Amino acid sequence: MIKIEAIIQPLKLDVVKEALAALGIAGMTVTDVHGCGRQKGRVEVRQRAEYEITFMPKVKIEMAVCDAVAGKAITLIQEKARTGKIGDGKILISKLEDVIRIRTGEKGEVAI
C-alpha cells in the first residue's frame, strides 16, 4: 500500500480528481495549503500598494492506494497537473505499514 500526497495548483484539482475517479480512486482528502519553493512568490498591487506574496496558494491531495494502481495514479497526477511552469507542485510517495477502517475494523487493502 502506498500513500500519495500531491501538492498542485488549485486550478488543476478538478481535472486531477476526475482522472483519479476514472481510474477507480474515489477516496482522497483535499486540503487548501500555502507554500513556497522555486516560484518564490509574486508581488501584487492592491489599492496602489504593493504586497509581496511569498506563500502561494496550493491544494494538497492525500490518498492511500493499492500497490497495483500506485504507478498509474502517480503518472496520471503528473500528466493532469502539469502546466510546464514553475509552481506545478510535487508528488510525495511513501509506503504504508497498515490501514484500518475505523467503522468496520477492516485492515490492509480492503480498508482502502
A tleap script that builds the chain and sets N, CA, C and O, in Angstrom:
source leaprc.protein.ff14SB
mol = sequence {
  NMET ILE LYS ILE GLU ALA ILE ILE GLN PRO
  LEU LYS LEU ASP VAL VAL LYS GLU ALA LEU
  ALA ALA LEU GLY ILE ALA GLY MET THR VAL
  THR ASP VAL HIE GLY CYS GLY ARG GLN LYS
  GLY ARG VAL GLU VAL ARG GLN ARG ALA GLU
  TYR GLU ILE THR PHE MET PRO LYS VAL LYS
  ILE GLU MET ALA VAL CYS ASP ALA VAL ALA
  GLY LYS ALA ILE THR LEU ILE GLN GLU LYS
  ALA ARG THR GLY LYS ILE GLY ASP GLY LYS
  ILE LEU ILE SER LYS LEU GLU ASP VAL ILE
  ARG ILE ARG THR GLY GLU LYS GLY GLU VAL
  ALA CILE
}
set mol.1.N position { 0.839 -1.175 0.000 }
set mol.1.CA position { 0.000 0.000 0.000 }
set mol.1.C position { 0.883 1.238 0.000 }
set mol.1.O position { 1.950 1.263 0.614 }
set mol.2.N position { 0.424 2.243 -0.689 }
set mol.2.CA position { 1.191 3.466 -0.900 }
set mol.2.C position { 0.346 4.665 -0.488 }
set mol.2.O position { -0.860 4.702 -0.733 }
set mol.3.N position { 0.994 5.647 0.143 }
set mol.3.CA position { 0.344 6.924 0.407 }
set mol.3.C position { 0.907 7.924 -0.586 }
set mol.3.O position { 2.121 8.094 -0.698 }
set mol.4.N position { 0.007 8.583 -1.305 }
set mol.4.CA position { 0.396 9.598 -2.278 }
set mol.4.C position { -0.091 10.948 -1.771 }
set mol.4.O position { -1.267 11.120 -1.452 }
set mol.5.N position { 0.828 11.896 -1.701 }
set mol.5.CA position { 0.485 13.277 -1.375 }
set mol.5.C position { 0.900 14.119 -2.575 }
set mol.5.O position { 2.072 14.139 -2.950 }
set mol.6.N position { -0.044 14.798 -3.162 }
set mol.6.CA position { 0.241 15.639 -4.324 }
set mol.6.C position { -0.103 17.081 -3.976 }
set mol.6.O position { -1.223 17.385 -3.567 }
set mol.7.N position { 0.866 17.953 -4.142 }
set mol.7.CA position { 0.655 19.379 -3.919 }
set mol.7.C position { 0.629 20.014 -5.302 }
set mol.7.O position { 1.634 20.041 -6.011 }
set mol.8.N position { -0.546 20.525 -5.671 }
set mol.8.CA position { -0.746 21.001 -7.041 }
set mol.8.C position { -1.385 22.387 -7.048 }
set mol.8.O position { -1.796 22.901 -6.008 }
set mol.9.N position { -1.461 22.975 -8.224 }
set mol.9.CA position { -2.139 24.263 -8.368 }
set mol.9.C position { -3.654 24.050 -8.219 }
set mol.9.O position { -4.199 23.075 -8.736 }
set mol.10.N position { -4.327 24.964 -7.513 }
set mol.10.CA position { -5.765 24.804 -7.280 }
set mol.10.C position { -6.596 24.638 -8.553 }
set mol.10.O position { -7.595 23.917 -8.546 }
set mol.11.N position { -6.198 25.292 -9.638 }
set mol.11.CA position { -6.991 25.214 -10.867 }
set mol.11.C position { -6.925 23.839 -11.519 }
set mol.11.O position { -7.716 23.550 -12.417 }
set mol.12.N position { -6.001 22.986 -11.088 }
set mol.12.CA position { -5.861 21.643 -11.650 }
set mol.12.C position { -6.592 20.579 -10.833 }
set mol.12.O position { -6.609 19.412 -11.225 }
set mol.13.N position { -7.192 20.957 -9.712 }
set mol.13.CA position { -7.815 19.980 -8.820 }
set mol.13.C position { -8.923 19.177 -9.495 }
set mol.13.O position { -8.920 17.949 -9.410 }
set mol.14.N position { -9.854 19.826 -10.152 }
set mol.14.CA position { -10.985 19.111 -10.763 }
set mol.14.C position { -10.526 18.127 -11.839 }
set mol.14.O position { -11.051 17.017 -11.928 }
set mol.15.N position { -9.559 18.525 -12.649 }
set mol.15.CA position { -9.051 17.653 -13.712 }
set mol.15.C position { -8.396 16.408 -13.110 }
set mol.15.O position { -8.621 15.290 -13.571 }
set mol.16.N position { -7.579 16.621 -12.069 }
set mol.16.CA position { -6.893 15.502 -11.414 }
set mol.16.C position { -7.911 14.596 -10.724 }
set mol.16.O position { -7.828 13.374 -10.839 }
set mol.17.N position { -8.858 15.178 -10.017 }
set mol.17.CA position { -9.870 14.400 -9.295 }
set mol.17.C position { -10.697 13.537 -10.245 }
set mol.17.O position { -10.947 12.366 -9.956 }
set mol.18.N position { -11.119 14.094 -11.359 }
set mol.18.CA position { -11.910 13.339 -12.342 }
set mol.18.C position { -11.097 12.198 -12.949 }
set mol.18.O position { -11.619 11.103 -13.160 }
set mol.19.N position { -9.828 12.452 -13.227 }
set mol.19.CA position { -8.973 11.412 -13.805 }
set mol.19.C position { -8.735 10.283 -12.801 }
set mol.19.O position { -8.732 9.112 -13.179 }
set mol.20.N position { -8.536 10.626 -11.531 }
set mol.20.CA position { -8.353 9.603 -10.500 }
set mol.20.C position { -9.634 8.793 -10.311 }
set mol.20.O position { -9.575 7.581 -10.107 }
set mol.21.N position { -10.788 9.455 -10.378 }
set mol.21.CA position { -12.068 8.747 -10.261 }
set mol.21.C position { -12.242 7.760 -11.417 }
set mol.21.O position { -12.755 6.659 -11.217 }
set mol.22.N position { -11.823 8.144 -12.617 }
set mol.22.CA position { -11.906 7.245 -13.767 }
set mol.22.C position { -10.994 6.030 -13.592 }
set mol.22.O position { -11.255 4.969 -14.158 }
set mol.23.N position { -9.933 6.186 -12.814 }
set mol.23.CA position { -9.012 5.091 -12.515 }
set mol.23.C position { -9.551 4.199 -11.397 }
set mol.23.O position { -9.014 3.121 -11.141 }
set mol.24.N position { -10.616 4.656 -10.732 }
set mol.24.CA position { -11.215 3.885 -9.646 }
set mol.24.C position { -10.823 4.362 -8.267 }
set mol.24.O position { -11.132 3.707 -7.271 }
set mol.25.N position { -10.145 5.496 -8.193 }
set mol.25.CA position { -9.746 6.059 -6.902 }
set mol.25.C position { -10.736 7.154 -6.533 }
set mol.25.O position { -10.748 8.226 -7.136 }
set mol.26.N position { -11.558 6.873 -5.543 }
set mol.26.CA position { -12.564 7.850 -5.128 }
set mol.26.C position { -12.226 8.465 -3.778 }
set mol.26.O position { -12.610 9.602 -3.502 }
set mol.27.N position { -11.515 7.729 -2.938 }
set mol.27.CA position { -11.210 8.217 -1.600 }
set mol.27.C position { -9.957 9.060 -1.571 }
set mol.27.O position { -8.870 8.592 -1.909 }
set mol.28.N position { -10.115 10.302 -1.166 }
set mol.28.CA position { -8.974 11.198 -1.040 }
set mol.28.C position { -9.330 12.324 -0.086 }
set mol.28.O position { -10.506 12.610 0.143 }
set mol.29.N position { -8.330 12.947 0.457 }
set mol.29.CA position { -8.505 14.123 1.307 }
set mol.29.C position { -7.874 15.298 0.581 }
set mol.29.O position { -6.750 15.200 0.087 }
set mol.30.N position { -8.596 16.408 0.517 }
set mol.30.CA position { -8.103 17.601 -0.164 }
set mol.30.C position { -8.050 18.745 0.839 }
set mol.30.O position { -9.021 19.019 1.545 }
set mol.31.N position { -6.895 19.409 0.888 }
set mol.31.CA position { -6.680 20.499 1.829 }
set mol.31.C position { -6.135 21.706 1.087 }
set mol.31.O position { -5.269 21.567 0.223 }
set mol.32.N position { -6.639 22.894 1.417 }
set mol.32.CA position { -6.057 24.125 0.885 }
set mol.32.C position { -4.809 24.431 1.695 }
set mol.32.O position { -4.860 24.495 2.923 }
set mol.33.N position { -3.692 24.619 1.011 }
set mol.33.CA position { -2.423 24.898 1.677 }
set mol.33.C position { -1.736 26.079 1.000 }
set mol.33.O position { -2.148 26.513 -0.075 }
set mol.34.N position { -0.702 26.588 1.626 }
set mol.34.CA position { 0.129 27.644 1.051 }
set mol.34.C position { 1.573 27.218 1.204 }
set mol.34.O position { 1.949 26.644 2.226 }
set mol.35.N position { 2.388 27.495 0.196 }
set mol.35.CA position { 3.781 27.098 0.286 }
set mol.35.C position { 4.661 27.929 -0.624 }
set mol.35.O position { 4.188 28.742 -1.419 }
set mol.36.N position { 5.960 27.698 -0.482 }
set mol.36.CA position { 6.910 28.392 -1.341 }
set mol.36.C position { 7.986 27.413 -1.774 }
set mol.36.O position { 8.267 26.425 -1.095 }
set mol.37.N position { 8.562 27.700 -2.884 }
set mol.37.CA position { 9.617 26.868 -3.450 }
set mol.37.C position { 10.379 27.705 -4.446 }
set mol.37.O position { 10.706 28.861 -4.179 }
set mol.38.N position { 10.664 27.124 -5.596 }
set mol.38.CA position { 11.397 27.859 -6.628 }
set mol.38.C position { 10.593 29.028 -7.174 }
set mol.38.O position { 11.161 29.985 -7.702 }
set mol.39.N position { 9.286 28.955 -7.050 }
set mol.39.CA position { 8.411 30.009 -7.566 }
set mol.39.C position { 8.676 31.332 -6.841 }
set mol.39.O position { 8.574 32.400 -7.444 }
set mol.40.N position { 9.007 31.266 -5.588 }
set mol.40.CA position { 9.395 32.404 -4.747 }
set mol.40.C position { 8.343 33.502 -4.642 }
set mol.40.O position { 8.691 34.646 -4.352 }
set mol.41.N position { 7.097 33.198 -4.862 }
set mol.41.CA position { 6.035 34.175 -4.659 }
set mol.41.C position { 5.902 35.170 -5.797 }
set mol.41.O position { 6.457 34.994 -6.882 }
set mol.42.N position { 5.149 36.218 -5.511 }
set mol.42.CA position { 4.920 37.262 -6.510 }
set mol.42.C position { 4.530 38.549 -5.801 }
set mol.42.O position { 4.218 38.543 -4.610 }
set mol.43.N position { 4.551 39.648 -6.537 }
set mol.43.CA position { 4.161 40.945 -5.998 }
set mol.43.C position { 2.822 41.322 -6.623 }
set mol.43.O position { 2.660 41.273 -7.843 }
set mol.44.N position { 1.867 41.697 -5.779 }
set mol.44.CA position { 0.564 42.149 -6.260 }
set mol.44.C position { 0.353 43.588 -5.833 }
set mol.44.O position { 0.864 44.031 -4.805 }
set mol.45.N position { -0.408 44.307 -6.639 }
set mol.45.CA position { -0.736 45.692 -6.314 }
set mol.45.C position { -2.227 45.766 -6.022 }
set mol.45.O position { -3.064 45.412 -6.852 }
set mol.46.N position { -2.533 46.235 -4.822 }
set mol.46.CA position { -3.935 46.424 -4.416 }
set mol.46.C position { -4.073 47.817 -3.818 }
set mol.46.O position { -3.319 48.195 -2.921 }
set mol.47.N position { -5.012 48.553 -4.306 }
set mol.47.CA position { -5.269 49.916 -3.848 }
set mol.47.C position { -3.979 50.734 -3.798 }
set mol.47.O position { -3.684 51.412 -2.814 }
set mol.48.N position { -3.231 50.649 -4.879 }
set mol.48.CA position { -1.993 51.397 -5.087 }
set mol.48.C position { -0.864 51.031 -4.123 }
set mol.48.O position { 0.121 51.762 -4.024 }
set mol.49.N position { -0.992 49.938 -3.431 }
set mol.49.CA position { 0.079 49.482 -2.542 }
set mol.49.C position { 0.569 48.122 -3.029 }
set mol.49.O position { -0.218 47.293 -3.487 }
set mol.50.N position { 1.861 47.908 -2.925 }
set mol.50.CA position { 2.435 46.631 -3.345 }
set mol.50.C position { 2.502 45.684 -2.156 }
set mol.50.O position { 2.888 46.064 -1.050 }
set mol.51.N position { 2.113 44.436 -2.418 }
set mol.51.CA position { 2.169 43.394 -1.403 }
set mol.51.C position { 2.959 42.222 -1.973 }
set mol.51.O position { 2.696 41.755 -3.081 }
set mol.52.N position { 3.921 41.763 -1.202 }
set mol.52.CA position { 4.682 40.595 -1.632 }
set mol.52.C position { 4.026 39.351 -1.058 }
set mol.52.O position { 3.876 39.218 0.157 }
set mol.53.N position { 3.639 38.447 -1.939 }
set mol.53.CA position { 3.031 37.185 -1.530 }
set mol.53.C position { 4.106 36.119 -1.665 }
set mol.53.O position { 4.471 35.731 -2.775 }
set mol.54.N position { 4.614 35.643 -0.518 }
set mol.54.CA position { 5.706 34.678 -0.558 }
set mol.54.C position { 5.211 33.242 -0.493 }
set mol.54.O position { 5.899 32.334 -0.960 }
set mol.55.N position { 4.037 33.017 0.073 }
set mol.55.CA position { 3.462 31.680 0.123 }
set mol.55.C position { 2.304 31.613 -0.861 }
set mol.55.O position { 1.291 32.293 -0.701 }
set mol.56.N position { 2.473 30.783 -1.874 }
set mol.56.CA position { 1.481 30.682 -2.941 }
set mol.56.C position { 0.388 29.687 -2.567 }
set mol.56.O position { 0.671 28.676 -1.925 }
set mol.57.N position { -0.857 29.958 -2.959 }
set mol.57.CA position { -1.939 29.010 -2.670 }
set mol.57.C position { -1.790 27.737 -3.502 }
set mol.57.O position { -1.552 27.793 -4.709 }
set mol.58.N position { -1.933 26.607 -2.848 }
set mol.58.CA position { -1.859 25.295 -3.486 }
set mol.58.C position { -2.952 24.411 -2.910 }
set mol.58.O position { -3.641 24.805 -1.969 }
set mol.59.N position { -3.111 23.235 -3.464 }
set mol.59.CA position { -4.043 22.234 -2.970 }
set mol.59.C position { -3.240 20.966 -2.714 }
set mol.59.O position { -2.419 20.562 -3.537 }
set mol.60.N position { -3.485 20.343 -1.564 }
set mol.60.CA position { -2.807 19.095 -1.234 }
set mol.60.C position { -3.820 17.964 -1.269 }
set mol.60.O position { -4.828 17.990 -0.564 }
set mol.61.N position { -3.537 16.973 -2.100 }
set mol.61.CA position { -4.391 15.784 -2.218 }
set mol.61.C position { -3.647 14.633 -1.541 }
set mol.61.O position { -2.481 14.377 -1.843 }
set mol.62.N position { -4.327 13.943 -0.628 }
set mol.62.CA position { -3.739 12.783 0.034 }
set mol.62.C position { -4.624 11.579 -0.217 }
set mol.62.O position { -5.849 11.667 -0.136 }
set mol.63.N position { -3.989 10.440 -0.526 }
set mol.63.CA position { -4.754 9.225 -0.758 }
set mol.63.C position { -3.910 8.005 -0.460 }
set mol.63.O position { -2.686 8.035 -0.581 }
set mol.64.N position { -4.573 6.939 -0.071 }
set mol.64.CA position { -3.926 5.640 0.101 }
set mol.64.C position { -4.408 4.761 -1.038 }
set mol.64.O position { -5.608 4.673 -1.298 }
set mol.65.N position { -3.467 4.108 -1.718 }
set mol.65.CA position { -3.819 3.269 -2.862 }
set mol.65.C position { -3.100 1.925 -2.774 }
set mol.65.O position { -2.079 1.790 -2.098 }
set mol.66.N position { -3.653 0.939 -3.470 }
set mol.66.CA position { -3.026 -0.378 -3.568 }
set mol.66.C position { -1.775 -0.264 -4.431 }
set mol.66.O position { -1.693 0.603 -5.301 }
set mol.67.N position { -0.813 -1.131 -4.192 }
set mol.67.CA position { 0.423 -1.129 -4.980 }
set mol.67.C position { 0.139 -1.251 -6.478 }
set mol.67.O position { 0.852 -0.670 -7.296 }
set mol.68.N position { -0.902 -2.006 -6.835 }
set mol.68.CA position { -1.209 -2.272 -8.241 }
set mol.68.C position { -1.580 -1.013 -9.021 }
set mol.68.O position { -1.307 -0.940 -10.220 }
set mol.69.N position { -2.190 -0.028 -8.383 }
set mol.69.CA position { -2.611 1.182 -9.102 }
set mol.69.C position { -1.754 2.398 -8.777 }
set mol.69.O position { -1.961 3.463 -9.358 }
set mol.70.N position { -0.801 2.265 -7.867 }
set mol.70.CA position { 0.005 3.408 -7.439 }
set mol.70.C position { 0.747 4.052 -8.608 }
set mol.70.O position { 0.708 5.273 -8.762 }
set mol.71.N position { 1.413 3.261 -9.421 }
set mol.71.CA position { 2.165 3.802 -10.554 }
set mol.71.C position { 1.280 4.548 -11.534 }
set mol.71.O position { 1.645 5.616 -12.024 }
set mol.72.N position { 0.108 3.978 -11.819 }
set mol.72.CA position { -0.828 4.632 -12.743 }
set mol.72.C position { -1.330 5.946 -12.156 }
set mol.72.O position { -1.447 6.942 -12.870 }
set mol.73.N position { -1.626 5.949 -10.857 }
set mol.73.CA position { -2.130 7.156 -10.203 }
set mol.73.C position { -1.073 8.265 -10.216 }
set mol.73.O position { -1.392 9.427 -10.469 }
set mol.74.N position { 0.165 7.908 -9.947 }
set mol.74.CA position { 1.248 8.888 -9.926 }
set mol.74.C position { 1.463 9.482 -11.314 }
set mol.74.O position { 1.596 10.698 -11.455 }
set mol.75.N position { 1.497 8.638 -12.329 }
set mol.75.CA position { 1.664 9.110 -13.706 }
set mol.75.C position { 0.511 10.012 -14.111 }
set mol.75.O position { 0.715 11.043 -14.752 }
set mol.76.N position { -0.693 9.622 -13.739 }
set mol.76.CA position { -1.885 10.391 -14.068 }
set mol.76.C position { -1.832 11.781 -13.433 }
set mol.76.O position { -2.140 12.776 -14.087 }
set mol.77.N position { -1.440 11.849 -12.153 }
set mol.77.CA position { -1.335 13.144 -11.467 }
set mol.77.C position { -0.299 14.016 -12.175 }
set mol.77.O position { -0.533 15.203 -12.401 }
set mol.78.N position { 0.845 13.426 -12.525 }
set mol.78.CA position { 1.879 14.187 -13.236 }
set mol.78.C position { 1.339 14.775 -14.528 }
set mol.78.O position { 1.557 15.952 -14.819 }
set mol.79.N position { 0.640 13.964 -15.298 }
set mol.79.CA position { 0.130 14.416 -16.596 }
set mol.79.C position { -0.942 15.487 -16.445 }
set mol.79.O position { -0.910 16.500 -17.145 }
set mol.80.N position { -1.884 15.273 -15.543 }
set mol.80.CA position { -3.032 16.171 -15.424 }
set mol.80.C position { -2.715 17.465 -14.681 }
set mol.80.O position { -3.378 18.477 -14.909 }
set mol.81.N position { -1.715 17.456 -13.795 }
set mol.81.CA position { -1.400 18.657 -13.004 }
set mol.81.C position { -0.334 19.527 -13.654 }
set mol.81.O position { -0.110 20.656 -13.218 }
set mol.82.N position { 0.316 19.025 -14.675 }
set mol.82.CA position { 1.427 19.744 -15.297 }
set mol.82.C position { 0.942 20.900 -16.158 }
set mol.82.O position { 0.045 20.746 -16.987 }
set mol.83.N position { 1.560 22.071 -15.943 }
set mol.83.CA position { 1.366 23.205 -16.843 }
set mol.83.C position { 2.662 23.511 -17.580 }
set mol.83.O position { 2.655 24.191 -18.606 }
set mol.84.N position { 3.785 23.001 -17.047 }
set mol.84.CA position { 5.078 23.265 -17.641 }
set mol.84.C position { 5.757 24.500 -17.077 }
set mol.84.O position { 6.834 24.881 -17.536 }
set mol.85.N position { 5.138 25.127 -16.086 }
set mol.85.CA position { 5.700 26.340 -15.486 }
set mol.85.C position { 6.126 26.055 -14.053 }
set mol.85.O position { 5.677 25.090 -13.435 }
set mol.86.N position { 7.001 26.913 -13.538 }
set mol.86.CA position { 7.412 26.784 -12.139 }
set mol.86.C position { 6.168 26.913 -11.264 }
set mol.86.O position { 5.316 27.769 -11.501 }
set mol.87.N position { 6.074 26.049 -10.247 }
set mol.87.CA position { 4.936 26.104 -9.336 }
set mol.87.C position { 3.913 25.011 -9.569 }
set mol.87.O position { 2.849 25.018 -8.951 }
set mol.88.N position { 4.221 24.062 -10.459 }
set mol.88.CA position { 3.284 22.960 -10.726 }
set mol.88.C position { 3.090 22.065 -9.508 }
set mol.88.O position { 2.035 21.447 -9.369 }
set mol.89.N position { 4.078 21.981 -8.626 }
set mol.89.CA position { 3.901 21.228 -7.395 }
set mol.89.C position { 4.818 20.036 -7.266 }
set mol.89.O position { 5.809 19.906 -7.985 }
set mol.90.N position { 4.468 19.162 -6.328 }
set mol.90.CA position { 5.265 17.975 -6.011 }
set mol.90.C position { 4.339 16.799 -5.743 }
set mol.90.O position { 3.169 16.971 -5.399 }
set mol.91.N position { 4.891 15.592 -5.909 }
set mol.91.CA position { 4.205 14.368 -5.509 }
set mol.91.C position { 5.113 13.670 -4.513 }
set mol.91.O position { 6.272 13.385 -4.814 }
set mol.92.N position { 4.593 13.397 -3.337 }
set mol.92.CA position { 5.338 12.716 -2.286 }
set mol.92.C position { 4.768 11.313 -2.148 }
set mol.92.O position { 3.554 11.137 -2.049 }
set mol.93.N position { 5.644 10.316 -2.142 }
set mol.93.CA position { 5.220 8.920 -2.141 }
set mol.93.C position { 5.850 8.224 -0.943 }
set mol.93.O position { 7.054 8.337 -0.714 }
set mol.94.N position { 5.025 7.497 -0.173 }
set mol.94.CA position { 5.559 6.750 0.961 }
set mol.94.C position { 4.823 5.428 1.114 }
set mol.94.O position { 3.659 5.297 0.734 }
set mol.95.N position { 5.521 4.453 1.676 }
set mol.95.CA position { 4.946 3.135 1.957 }
set mol.95.C position { 4.070 3.227 3.195 }
set mol.95.O position { 4.414 3.902 4.165 }
set mol.96.N position { 2.939 2.542 3.152 }
set mol.96.CA position { 2.064 2.459 4.320 }
set mol.96.C position { 2.259 1.104 4.989 }
set mol.96.O position { 2.247 0.067 4.326 }
set mol.97.N position { 2.434 1.121 6.271 }
set mol.97.CA position { 2.576 -0.134 7.010 }
set mol.97.C position { 1.236 -0.852 7.108 }
set mol.97.O position { 1.163 -2.069 6.933 }
set mol.98.N position { 0.184 -0.101 7.387 }
set mol.98.CA position { -1.145 -0.695 7.512 }
set mol.98.C position { -2.199 0.391 7.391 }
set mol.98.O position { -1.907 1.573 7.572 }
set mol.99.N position { -3.426 -0.012 7.085 }
set mol.99.CA position { -4.576 0.874 7.030 }
set mol.99.C position { -5.706 0.174 7.776 }
set mol.99.O position { -5.920 -1.025 7.595 }
set mol.100.N position { -6.420 0.905 8.602 }
set mol.100.CA position { -7.537 0.331 9.348 }
set mol.100.C position { -8.770 1.205 9.135 }
set mol.100.O position { -8.724 2.414 9.358 }
set mol.101.N position { -9.860 0.596 8.707 }
set mol.101.CA position { -11.128 1.318 8.590 }
set mol.101.C position { -11.759 1.338 9.983 }
set mol.101.O position { -12.033 0.282 10.554 }
set mol.102.N position { -11.985 2.501 10.518 }
set mol.102.CA position { -12.471 2.643 11.886 }
set mol.102.C position { -13.845 1.998 12.072 }
set mol.102.O position { -14.070 1.304 13.064 }
set mol.103.N position { -14.754 2.217 11.141 }
set mol.103.CA position { -16.131 1.725 11.292 }
set mol.103.C position { -16.205 0.210 11.398 }
set mol.103.O position { -16.945 -0.315 12.230 }
set mol.104.N position { -15.444 -0.502 10.561 }
set mol.104.CA position { -15.579 -1.965 10.496 }
set mol.104.C position { -14.410 -2.734 11.087 }
set mol.104.O position { -14.523 -3.926 11.373 }
set mol.105.N position { -13.281 -2.046 11.270 }
set mol.105.CA position { -12.092 -2.722 11.765 }
set mol.105.C position { -11.309 -3.449 10.683 }
set mol.105.O position { -10.320 -4.118 10.981 }
set mol.106.N position { -11.740 -3.327 9.428 }
set mol.106.CA position { -11.019 -3.975 8.325 }
set mol.106.C position { -9.604 -3.408 8.239 }
set mol.106.O position { -9.365 -2.233 8.515 }
set mol.107.N position { -8.665 -4.287 7.843 }
set mol.107.CA position { -7.265 -3.887 7.750 }
set mol.107.C position { -6.721 -4.144 6.349 }
set mol.107.O position { -7.265 -4.950 5.593 }
set mol.108.N position { -5.653 -3.455 6.023 }
set mol.108.CA position { -4.960 -3.677 4.771 }
set mol.108.C position { -5.685 -3.053 3.582 }
set mol.108.O position { -6.399 -2.059 3.711 }
set mol.109.N position { -5.475 -3.679 2.409 }
set mol.109.CA position { -6.016 -3.123 1.168 }
set mol.109.C position { -7.541 -3.067 1.148 }
set mol.109.O position { -8.111 -2.202 0.484 }
set mol.110.N position { -8.212 -3.969 1.861 }
set mol.110.CA position { -9.691 -3.915 1.884 }
set mol.110.C position { -10.192 -2.675 2.613 }
set mol.110.O position { -11.324 -2.241 2.400 }
set mol.111.N position { -9.347 -2.101 3.480 }
set mol.111.CA position { -9.727 -0.879 4.204 }
set mol.111.C position { -9.584 0.369 3.356 }
set mol.111.O position { -10.126 1.423 3.690 }
set mol.112.N position { -8.850 0.249 2.255 }
set mol.112.CA position { -8.668 1.410 1.372 }
set mol.112.C position { -9.951 1.625 0.611 }
set mol.112.O position { -10.042 2.549 -0.198 }
savepdb mol mol.pdb
quit
